[in-house]
Amino acid sequence: MRYLIGIDLGTSATKTVLFDEDGAIMASASQEYPLYQPQNGWAEQNPKDWADAALSTITKVVKESGVAAEDIKGLGISGQMHGLVMLDENGEVIRPSIIWCDQRTAAECEEITEKIGRERLIEITANPALTGFTASKILWVKNHEPENYKKCRHILLPKDYVRYILTGEFATEVSDASGMQLLDVPNRCWSDEVLEKLEIDKNMLAKVYESVEVTGTILPEIAEKTGLSKETAVVGGAGDNAAAAVGTGIVREGRAFTTIGTSGVVFAHSNEVTIDPKGRVHTFCCAVPGAWHVMGVTQGAGLSLKWFRDNFCQDYIEKAEKEGKDPYDYINEDVSQIPAGCNKLLYLPYLMGERTPHLDPDCRGVFFGLSAIHTRKDMLRAVMEGVSYSLKDCNDILKEMGVQVEEMMACGGGGKSPIWRQMLADMYGCKVKTVTAKEGPALGVAILAGVGAGIYESVEAACDKVLHIDKECAPKKETSEIYREYHKIYKNLYPALKEQYKELAKLG
């Protein structure tokens, strides 16, 4: 039997899973780390925390599984996208990584749009200038921390920093690189035009690979530390959503998934480059060679529920610790007791600004319709429904673009909730399914590693072998109609508040 490792570098933790070639889990381990918010709207992490977490969890799964090092043939890394990691000439981290949900770069986005032109930028990078993307973060450091910028010799994405630690190679791959706003997405290579106009030295960027290509092997000192073999192949891997797509079988036309992690995503596979000229959804290269995906993003999806849990459900956290349960189990119980519409309460999930469909870093979360009859249970359900309305907005735009979705899968932490899956089915008006495999991104990059190591013939063939449908939820007509009415009000709230958000942002 041959074995594969998938590493999922998330915002709150890194999870490493060791699979056999049939997709069965042999061992898994995770390690958490902090997120720093030095100012309102800023978000940073220490890259060394990711490296420590990866090395620690690799060591644990190899030891726990008892699998021989030489039988672990490949390793893939999935990662939170868009984060900026800057290294000096010695490969040392210069400053904390500015990560995906940071919103400080509005002025730099204007600068990018001015230098390249909005239409031309969308034509090349398939997206308008966004605060979350890496290019604006690079310019922010250049504009605000020139000394740090002068020291910079290498620019990497979060997962690619971990790759560097494991292999010593400066490499990235097309799916994650698509989110930097420096890649020519239709042609799957760095854009000389964008780099020249933004005056970013191409030599600082890593070599670009396809997701299944081998980018290097494990360094001897890392092999010794972790128990891996020096021969273990490390493939390109993928951005978190592209990896989740492979791990849930979204590798062919007509298939899509909704994931609710820290952010929320509606993601559809496409064999052609399909670009929204309005820039409301993102088009990126996907992990299947020669294919792309279209995705809408809700910034504060699972984050909204976690924020509410951490601040207003401390009793659940304590109870869960005592009883050895998940606090979200109690939340699901509460939410199931409240009717659709939450007794006329709506929630806007804009805790970190928003990407789809508003592209507004200044908008913020709102409870609308709050009255004396509402309880914590109502508010919890409103949070889950608000996130679902936002994801419905994403799905509606894909339909408008002609991207046909015949099959919707659910994944991520929120996808485990039967309540949340039912909300999505009712709002989308289609069946929502899950697969038996529960390690979406980690399994996805392990599959990519298996293709790179020659275990599987292709990504599609691997998914056919490894993945099986688990649960299925059909829409309920009556509830769908209720949500349709509330969604109309939900859609009108952002335009009504847009100017007030701007005024709020101006205040010190």
C-alpha positions in Angstrom: 0.0 0.0 0.0 1.2 3.5 -0.8 0.4 6.6 1.3 -0.1 10.3 0.8 -0.1 13.4 3.0 -2.3 16.4 2.7 -1.6 19.5 4.7 -4.4 22.1 5.1 -3.0 25.5 6.2 -6.1 27.3 7.5 -6.6 30.7 9.2 -7.1 29.3 12.6 -5.1 26.0 12.4 -3.1 23.7 10.3 -4.4 20.2 9.8 -2.3 17.4 8.4 -3.8 14.0 7.4 -2.1 10.8 6.2 -4.2 8.8 3.7 -3.7 5.5 2.0 -4.1 5.4 -1.8 -7.8 4.5 -1.4 -8.5 7.7 0.5 -8.8 6.1 4.0 -7.5 8.2 6.8 -4.5 6.6 8.7 -3.8 9.5 11.1 -4.5 13.2 11.5 -3.3 16.0 13.7 -4.0 19.7 13.9 -2.4 22.7 15.6 -3.9 26.2 16.2 -2.2 29.6 16.1 -3.3 33.2 16.7 -4.5 35.9 14.3 -3.4 39.4 15.1 -5.4 42.5 14.5 -3.2 45.5 15.2 -5.8 47.9 13.9 -9.5 47.8 12.9 -9.7 46.0 9.6 -6.1 44.6 9.7 -5.3 40.9 10.0 -1.8 39.4 10.3 -0.2 36.1 11.2 3.3 34.9 11.9 4.5 32.6 9.1 6.7 30.7 11.6 3.6 29.6 13.4 2.4 27.9 10.1 5.8 26.2 9.7 5.9 25.0 13.3 2.3 23.7 13.0 3.1 21.9 9.7 6.3 20.2 11.1 4.6 19.3 14.3 1.5 17.8 12.7 3.6 15.9 10.0 5.7 14.4 12.8 2.6 13.3 14.7 0.8 11.6 11.8 3.9 9.7 10.6 4.6 8.5 14.2 1.0 7.7 15.0 0.3 5.8 11.7 3.4 3.6 12.0 3.7 3.9 8.2 7.2 3.4 6.8 8.8 6.6 5.5 9.5 5.1 2.1 5.8 4.2 1.6 4.7 7.9 1.9 5.1 8.8 -1.8 3.7 12.3 -2.0 2.7 15.4 -0.1 0.4 18.2 -1.1 -0.3 21.5 0.7 -3.5 23.5 0.6 -3.5 27.0 2.0 -5.4 30.1 2.9 -5.0 32.3 -0.2 -3.8 35.8 -0.8 -1.5 36.2 2.2 1.8 38.1 1.7 5.0 36.5 3.0 8.2 38.5 2.5 11.6 36.9 2.9 15.0 38.5 2.9 18.2 37.3 1.1 18.7 34.7 3.8 15.1 33.3 3.5 14.1 34.9 6.8 10.7 36.4 7.4 10.8 40.2 7.2 7.4 41.1 8.8 4.2 39.3 9.8 2.1 38.1 6.9 -0.8 40.3 5.9 -3.5 37.7 5.3 -6.5 37.3 3.1 -9.1 39.1 5.2 -7.0 42.2 5.8 -8.7 45.4 4.6 -6.0 48.1 4.8 -5.2 48.4 1.1 -8.1 50.4 -0.4 -5.7 53.2 -1.6 -3.4 50.6 -3.2 -6.3 49.1 -5.0 -7.1 52.5 -6.5 -3.4 52.8 -7.5 -3.5 49.4 -9.3 -6.7 50.3 -11.1 -5.2 53.7 -12.1 -2.0 52.2 -13.4 -3.5 49.3 -15.4 -7.1 50.3 -16.0 -10.0 48.4 -14.6 -11.1 46.6 -17.8 -7.5 45.6 -18.7 -6.9 44.3 -15.2 -10.0 42.1 -15.3 -8.9 41.0 -18.8 -5.5 39.8 -17.5 -6.1 38.7 -13.9 -9.9 37.9 -14.3 -10.6 40.1 -11.3 -10.8 43.8 -10.3 -8.3 45.2 -7.8 -9.3 43.9 -4.3 -8.1 44.6 -0.8 -7.9 40.9 -0.1 -5.5 40.1 -2.9 -1.7 40.0 -2.6 -0.7 42.7 -5.2 -2.3 45.5 -3.2 -0.6 44.2 0.0 2.8 44.3 -1.8 2.2 47.9 -2.7 1.1 48.8 0.8 4.4 47.5 2.2 6.2 49.4 -0.6 4.3 52.6 0.3 4.2 52.4 4.1 7.3 50.3 5.1 9.9 51.1 2.4 12.7 49.7 4.6 11.0 46.3 4.7 10.3 46.4 1.0 14.0 47.1 0.3 15.0 44.0 2.2 12.6 41.8 0.3 14.0 39.2 -2.1 11.2 36.6 -2.2 7.4 36.9 -2.1 5.5 33.8 -1.2 1.9 32.8 -0.4 1.3 31.1 3.0 1.3 27.5 1.8 4.4 28.2 -0.4 6.3 29.4 2.7 5.6 26.0 4.3 6.8 24.4 1.0 10.0 26.4 1.2 10.6 25.2 4.8 10.0 21.5 3.7 11.9 21.5 0.4 14.0 24.7 0.2 12.3 25.5 -3.1 10.6 28.8 -4.0 7.6 27.6 -5.9 3.9 28.2 -6.3 1.1 26.8 -8.5 -1.6 28.3 -10.7 -4.7 28.1 -8.4 -3.1 30.0 -5.5 -1.1 32.3 -7.7 -4.4 33.4 -9.4 -5.3 35.1 -6.2 -2.3 37.3 -6.2 -3.5 39.6 -9.0 -0.2 39.2 -10.7 -1.0 36.1 -12.8 -2.2 36.1 -16.4 -5.1 33.8 -15.5 -6.2 32.8 -19.1 -2.6 31.9 -19.9 -1.5 30.5 -16.5 1.7 32.5 -16.1 3.0 35.7 -14.5 1.8 38.8 -16.3 4.8 40.9 -17.4 2.5 43.8 -18.2 1.0 43.9 -14.6 4.4 43.5 -13.0 6.0 46.2 -15.1 3.2 48.7 -14.5 3.2 48.1 -10.7 7.1 48.1 -10.7 7.3 44.7 -8.9 10.4 42.7 -9.7 9.5 39.4 -11.3 12.6 37.8 -9.8 11.0 38.1 -6.3 8.1 35.7 -7.4 8.3 32.0 -7.2 8.2 29.7 -10.2 4.7 28.7 -11.2 3.7 25.0 -11.6 0.4 23.2 -12.3 -1.1 21.8 -9.1 -0.1 18.2 -9.8 3.5 18.9 -10.8 6.3 17.9 -8.5 8.0 21.1 -7.1 10.7 19.4 -5.0 11.4 16.7 -2.3 11.9 16.8 1.4 15.1 18.4 2.7 17.4 15.9 4.6 17.1 17.9 7.9 13.3 18.0 7.6 13.1 14.3 6.8 15.1 13.6 10.0 12.9 15.8 12.1 9.5 14.6 10.8 10.1 10.9 9.9 9.4 11.5 6.2 11.7 10.2 3.4 14.0 12.5 1.5 12.3 11.0 -1.6 8.8 12.1 -0.8 7.5 14.3 -3.7 6.0 17.6 -2.8 3.5 18.7 -5.5 2.2 22.2 -6.4 -0.9 21.7 -4.2 -3.7 24.3 -4.3 -5.4 27.2 -2.8 -7.9 26.2 -0.1 -10.9 26.3 -2.3 -9.3 24.7 -5.3 -8.1 21.9 -3.0 -11.6 21.5 -1.4 -13.0 21.2 -5.0 -10.8 18.2 -5.7 -11.6 16.7 -2.2 -15.3 16.9 -3.0 -15.1 15.8 -6.6 -15.8 19.1 -8.3 -13.4 18.4 -11.2 -15.9 18.3 -14.1 -18.2 20.8 -15.9 -21.6 21.2 -14.2 -20.4 20.5 -10.6 -20.1 23.1 -7.8 -19.7 23.3 -4.1 -20.5 25.6 -1.2 -18.0 25.7 1.6 -18.6 27.4 4.9 -15.2 27.8 6.7 -13.9 31.1 8.1 -15.1 32.6 4.8 -17.8 31.1 2.6 -17.5 30.2 -1.0 -19.7 29.1 -3.9 -17.3 27.4 -6.4 -18.1 26.0 -9.9 -15.7 24.1 -12.2 -15.4 25.4 -15.8 -13.5 24.0 -18.8 -13.4 27.5 -20.3 -12.2 30.8 -19.0 -15.5 32.6 -17.9 -14.9 36.1 -16.6 -17.6 38.4 -15.0 -16.9 41.8 -16.6 -18.5 43.5 -13.5 -15.8 41.7 -11.3 -18.4 40.5 -8.7 -17.0 36.9 -8.7 -13.5 35.5 -9.1 -12.2 33.4 -11.9 -9.1 31.5 -11.1 -7.1 28.6 -12.5 -8.2 25.4 -10.8 -6.2 22.4 -9.7 -7.2 20.3 -12.7 -4.6 21.1 -15.4 -6.1 23.2 -18.2 -9.3 24.1 -16.4 -10.6 27.1 -14.4 -13.2 27.8 -11.7 -15.5 30.6 -10.9 -16.2 31.5 -7.3 -18.1 34.0 -5.2 -16.8 34.7 -1.7 -18.5 35.7 1.6 -15.8 37.1 3.8 -17.4 36.5 7.2 -19.3 33.2 6.8 -18.2 30.7 9.5 -16.4 33.7 11.1 -19.8 35.2 11.9 -21.0 32.2 13.8 -17.6 31.7 15.5 -17.6 35.4 16.6 -21.1 35.0 18.0 -20.2 31.8 19.7 -17.0 33.2 21.3 -18.7 36.4 22.5 -22.2 35.3 23.5 -22.1 31.5 24.0 -19.4 31.0 26.6 -21.8 28.7 28.6 -21.9 26.4 25.5 -18.1 26.3 25.2 -17.8 25.4 28.9 -20.5 22.8 28.7 -19.0 21.3 25.6 -15.6 21.0 27.3 -17.2 19.1 30.3 -19.3 16.8 28.1 -16.7 16.2 25.4 -18.9 17.6 22.7 -18.7 20.4 20.1 -20.2 23.7 21.1 -21.7 23.9 17.6 -23.9 20.9 18.5 -25.8 23.0 21.0 -26.0 25.8 18.5 -27.6 23.5 15.9 -30.1 22.3 18.6 -31.0 26.0 19.4 -31.4 27.0 15.7 -33.6 24.0 14.9 -36.2 25.4 17.4 -36.6 28.7 15.5 -38.7 29.1 12.4 -37.3 30.2 9.0 -37.1 34.0 9.0 -36.1 34.1 12.7 -39.3 35.9 13.7 -38.5 38.8 11.3 -34.8 39.1 12.1 -32.0 39.5 9.5 -28.3 39.5 9.7 -25.7 41.0 7.3 -22.4 39.0 7.6 -20.0 41.8 6.8 -17.7 41.5 9.8 -14.6 41.8 7.6 -16.0 43.9 4.7 -17.4 41.9 1.8 -16.2 40.5 -1.6 -19.3 39.1 -3.5 -21.3 40.9 -4.7 -20.4 44.2 -3.2 -16.6 44.5 -3.2 -16.7 46.8 -0.2 -14.0 46.8 2.5 -16.0 49.3 4.6 -19.3 47.5 5.1 -19.9 46.0 8.5 -22.2 43.5 10.2 -25.8 44.3 11.0 -28.7 42.8 12.9 -31.9 44.2 11.2 -35.3 43.9 12.8 -34.1 43.3 16.3 -36.9 43.5 18.8 -37.7 42.6 22.5 -39.2 39.3 21.4 -35.8 38.0 20.1 -33.6 35.6 22.0 -30.1 34.3 21.5 -31.6 31.4 19.6 -33.2 33.8 17.1 -29.9 35.7 16.7 -28.0 32.4 16.1 -30.4 31.4 13.4 -30.3 34.9 11.8 -26.5 34.6 11.6 -26.7 31.3 9.7 -29.5 32.5 7.4 -27.6 35.8 6.7 -24.5 33.9 5.6 -26.8 31.6 3.5 -28.4 34.7 1.8 -24.9 36.0 1.0 -24.0 32.6 -0.6 -27.2 32.6 -2.5 -26.2 36.0 -4.0 -23.0 34.3 -5.2 -24.9 31.4 -6.7 -27.3 33.7 -8.5 -24.4 35.5 -10.2 -22.9 32.3 -11.5 -26.3 31.4 -13.0 -26.4 34.9 -14.6 -23.0 34.3 -16.2 -24.3 31.1 -17.8 -22.3 28.8 -15.5 -24.6 25.8 -15.2 -24.7 24.0 -11.9 -26.3 20.6 -11.9 -24.9 19.2 -8.7 -24.1 21.2 -5.5 -21.9 19.7 -2.8 -21.5 21.1 0.8 -18.2 21.1 2.6 -16.2 23.0 5.3 -17.2 23.2 9.0 -20.6 24.7 8.1 -21.2 21.9 5.7 -21.3 19.4 8.6 -24.4 21.1 10.0 -27.7 19.5 8.7 -29.5 22.8 9.6 -27.1 24.8 7.4 -27.3 22.3 4.5 -31.1 22.5 4.6 -31.0 26.3 4.5 -28.7 26.2 1.4 -31.0 23.6 -0.4 -34.1 25.7 0.4 -32.4 28.9 -0.9 -30.7 27.5 -3.9 -33.7 25.4 -4.9 -31.6 22.3 -5.6 -30.3 19.2 -3.8 -27.3 19.7 -1.6 -25.0 16.7 -1.1 -22.0 15.7 0.9 -19.3 13.1 0.3 -18.2 10.4 2.8 -14.7 11.9 2.9 -14.6 14.7 5.5 -11.2 16.2 4.9 -11.9 18.2 1.7 -8.8 20.4 1.3 -6.4 17.9 2.9 -7.8 15.0 0.8 -7.8 17.2 -2.3 -4.1 18.0 -2.1 -3.3 14.4 -1.2 -5.1 13.4 -4.4 -3.0 15.9 -6.3 0.2 14.5 -4.7 -1.0 11.0 -5.8 -1.3 12.2 -9.4 2.2 13.8 -9.2 3.7 10.6 -7.7 2.2 8.5 -10.4 -0.4 6.6 -8.2 -3.4 8.0 -10.1 -3.7 8.5 -13.8 -5.5 11.9 -13.5 -7.3 14.1 -11.0 -10.7 13.0 -12.4 -9.8 9.2 -12.2 -8.5 9.7 -8.6 -11.8 11.3 -7.5 -13.9 8.6 -9.2 -11.9 6.0 -7.1 -11.7 7.8 -3.8 -15.0 9.8 -3.4 -18.5 8.5 -2.6 -21.8 10.4 -2.0 -22.9 10.4 1.7 -25.9 12.6 2.5 -28.4 14.5 0.4 -30.9 17.2 1.3 -33.8 18.3 -1.0 -35.3 21.8 -0.9 -38.6 22.2 0.9 -41.0 24.3 -1.2 -42.7 26.1 1.7 -39.5 27.2 3.3 -38.0 28.2 0.0 -40.9 30.6 -0.5 -40.3 32.1 3.0 -36.6 32.6 2.2 -37.5 34.2 -1.1 -39.4 37.0 0.6 -36.8 37.6 3.2 -34.0 37.6 0.6 -35.7 40.5 -1.2 -35.4 42.6 2.0 -31.8 41.3 2.6 -30.7 42.5 -0.9 -32.1 46.0 -0.3 -30.3 46.5 3.0 -26.7 46.9 1.6 -27.7 49.7 -0.9 -29.6 51.4 1.9 -26.6 51.4 4.2 -23.8 51.9 1.6 -23.2 55.6 2.2 -23.5 55.2 6.0 -20.7 52.6 5.9 -18.5 55.1 4.2 -19.3 57.7 6.8 -18.6 55.3 9.6 -15.2 54.3 8.0 -14.2 58.0 8.1 -14.6 58.3 11.8 -11.4 58.0 13.9 
